[in-house]
Amino acid sequence: MMGHYPIRSSVSSVFSPKTKDRRPKTLLILLLAAILAAACERAPQPPPQKARVIQVIDGDTLVLASGKAVRLLGIDAPEMEREGRPAEFLAHQAKAYLAQLVEGKEVRLEYGPLRYDQYGRLLAHVFLADNTLAEAALLRQGLARVYFHPPNLGHREVLLAAQTEAMDARRGLWVKALNQDEPFYAANRSTLRFHRPGCPLAAKIAPANRLKITAIKQAYLQGFSPCRSCRP
C-alpha cells in the first residue's frame, strides 16, 4: 500500500510563515529609510566658507547671495537710524566703507565656537580676496569699535592693534576726545564690558571677574567695550 504524503500547493508555499515574516520587515526597512532621508533634508547645512556679498545693511552687518545675514565678529559699528531714532555719528560712513570693501565680491568667512546669534545671523570674520580682515579695516578708519563676544575671541590682538592705531591718530569715532565723567569704571573680565560704578549690571559682576579701571582709555586698550545700558 502506497504511503500517504501531504501535497504542498504552490499557493501555500507563497504564504508560508517565512514569506509572511519577510514582508513586514521589508516595510519597516523602507519606513526607516524614508524617515532618515527626511531627517537629512531637514538637517541644517554647514555655514559657507566662501560666499558673495549682495548687500550691506550697516557697518557690521551684510547679506550673502544665499540670503543669509552675517554679523561681523569682534566689532560694533555706529547704529543706523531706526524706529524714529537718528543715525549715530559716522553710521552712514561706516556702512559706505564696508560696502566699498565687500559688496558684490566673494569673501572668505571664518567662524568662532559660536556661529549664530539670537537673531539667526551668522557670526563670522570676513576676509577679502587679498586676505584683508574687513573688521580690522573698519577699526583702522575709526568707523567701528572693538566689541568681543566670548567665546568668539579670534584675531583679538589684530583687532585691538587696529583700534589702537585709530585712537592714537584721533581718526573717525576717536576724533572726539574720550569723555571720562566717572572716577573709575567697573569692568567684567567675563563679558569684556565696562560699566559706570552705579550701573545695575556692574553690581552683578562676580568678584573674580571684577576689575577696577581708573582711565577710560585703558578700558578700550584692554579690549573692553562700553555697557549699552549705562553708556559710559
C-alpha positions in Angstrom: 0.0 0.0 0.0 1.4 3.3 -1.0 2.2 5.7 1.8 0.2 8.9 2.0 2.3 12.1 1.6 0.7 15.5 2.0 0.9 17.7 -1.1 2.2 21.3 -0.6 0.5 23.5 -3.1 2.2 26.5 -4.7 -0.3 28.8 -3.0 0.6 27.5 0.4 4.3 27.9 -0.3 3.9 31.5 -1.3 2.1 32.3 2.0 4.4 30.2 4.1 5.4 31.6 7.6 8.8 32.6 6.3 7.3 34.6 3.5 4.8 36.3 5.8 7.6 37.3 8.2 9.7 38.9 5.4 7.0 41.4 4.2 6.6 43.4 7.5 10.4 43.6 7.8 10.7 45.0 4.3 8.1 47.6 5.0 9.8 48.5 8.3 13.2 49.0 6.5 11.5 51.2 3.8 9.8 53.3 6.5 13.1 53.8 8.4 14.9 54.7 5.2 12.2 57.4 4.5 12.5 58.8 8.0 16.3 59.0 7.7 16.0 60.7 4.3 13.6 63.3 5.6 15.8 64.0 8.6 18.8 64.6 6.3 16.8 67.0 4.3 15.8 69.0 7.4 19.4 69.0 8.9 21.0 72.4 8.9 23.6 73.0 6.2 27.1 73.9 7.4 27.8 77.6 7.1 29.6 78.6 3.9 33.4 79.1 3.8 33.2 81.4 0.8 30.2 83.5 -0.5 29.3 86.5 -2.5 28.1 89.6 -0.7 25.0 91.1 -2.2 24.1 93.8 0.3 25.5 95.8 3.3 22.9 96.6 6.0 25.2 98.7 8.2 28.8 99.0 9.3 28.9 95.5 10.8 26.1 93.5 9.0 25.9 92.2 5.5 23.9 89.8 3.4 25.2 86.9 1.3 23.8 85.7 -2.0 22.1 82.9 -0.2 20.0 85.5 1.7 21.8 84.7 4.9 22.7 87.7 7.1 26.2 87.9 8.6 27.2 89.9 11.7 30.9 90.7 11.7 32.7 89.4 14.7 34.8 91.5 17.0 33.4 94.9 16.2 30.5 97.2 16.8 29.8 100.0 14.2 27.5 103.0 14.8 23.8 102.3 14.6 21.8 103.5 11.6 18.6 105.4 12.1 15.8 103.1 13.4 12.4 103.3 15.0 12.4 107.1 14.9 16.0 107.4 16.3 18.6 109.3 14.3 21.7 107.6 13.0 24.7 107.6 15.3 27.8 109.6 14.5 29.5 108.1 11.3 27.0 105.4 10.9 26.5 106.1 7.2 30.2 106.4 6.6 30.8 103.0 8.2 28.1 101.4 6.0 29.5 103.0 2.9 33.1 101.9 3.7 32.0 98.3 4.3 30.0 98.3 1.1 33.1 99.6 -0.8 35.1 96.7 0.7 32.8 93.8 0.2 29.6 94.5 -1.8 29.4 92.4 -5.0 32.5 90.5 -4.1 33.3 87.0 -2.9 34.6 86.9 0.6 36.0 84.2 2.9 34.2 83.5 6.2 35.8 82.3 9.3 33.9 81.3 12.4 34.4 81.0 16.1 32.9 78.5 18.5 29.5 80.3 18.5 28.3 80.5 14.9 24.8 82.1 15.2 23.4 84.9 17.3 20.0 85.2 18.8 18.6 86.6 15.6 19.8 83.7 13.5 22.6 85.7 11.8 25.9 84.0 11.1 28.7 85.3 13.3 31.9 85.5 11.2 35.2 87.2 10.5 35.1 88.4 6.9 38.3 88.3 4.7 38.7 90.0 1.3 40.4 88.3 -1.7 43.7 89.8 -0.6 43.3 88.3 2.9 42.5 91.7 4.4 40.3 91.3 7.5 37.3 93.6 7.0 36.8 94.2 10.7 40.3 95.4 11.1 40.0 97.7 8.1 36.9 99.4 9.7 38.7 99.7 13.0 41.7 101.4 11.4 39.5 104.0 9.9 37.8 104.6 13.3 34.5 103.5 11.8 33.9 100.8 14.5 34.9 99.9 18.0 36.2 96.6 19.2 33.3 94.5 20.6 34.1 91.0 21.6 31.6 88.3 22.4 33.2 85.4 24.4 33.8 82.6 23.4 34.4 84.2 19.9 37.7 85.9 20.5 39.5 85.2 17.3 42.0 87.8 15.9 41.8 89.7 19.2 45.3 91.1 19.0 44.9 92.2 15.4 41.6 94.0 16.1 43.0 95.7 19.2 46.0 96.9 17.3 43.8 98.3 14.6 41.7 100.1 17.1 44.7 101.5 19.0 46.1 102.9 15.7 42.8 104.8 15.1 42.7 106.0 18.7 46.3 107.3 18.5 45.6 109.1 15.2 42.3 110.5 16.5 40.6 109.0 13.4 36.9 108.6 12.8 35.0 107.9 16.1 38.1 108.8 18.0 38.2 112.4 16.7 36.1 113.2 19.8 38.1 113.2 22.9 37.2 110.4 25.3 34.9 111.8 27.9 35.7 110.4 31.3 32.9 111.6 33.7 33.4 108.9 36.4 36.3 108.5 38.9 36.6 104.8 37.8 34.7 102.1 35.9 33.8 98.5 36.7 35.0 96.1 34.1 33.8 92.5 33.7 36.6 90.1 32.7 33.9 87.5 31.6 31.8 89.7 29.4 34.5 92.2 28.4 32.2 95.1 29.1 32.9 98.1 31.4 30.3 100.0 33.3 29.7 103.1 35.3 30.1 102.3 39.0 26.4 102.8 39.7 25.2 100.6 36.8 22.9 97.7 38.0 24.9 95.4 35.8 28.1 96.4 37.5 26.7 95.3 40.8 26.1 91.8 39.4 29.8 91.3 38.4 31.3 88.3 40.3 34.2 89.4 42.4 36.6 87.1 40.5 35.6 88.8 37.2 35.6 92.4 38.6 38.3 94.8 37.5 38.5 98.5 38.5 39.7 100.7 35.7 40.6 104.4 36.5 41.2 105.6 32.9 38.5 105.1 30.2 41.2 104.8 27.5 42.7 101.9 29.3 39.4 100.1 29.1 39.4 100.3 25.3 43.1 99.4 25.0 42.5 96.3 27.1 39.6 95.2 24.8 36.7 96.1 27.0 33.6 97.7 25.4 31.1 100.1 27.0 27.9 98.8 28.5 24.9 99.5 26.3 22.7 100.3 29.3 24.7 102.8 31.3 26.8 104.0 28.2 30.0 105.1 30.0 
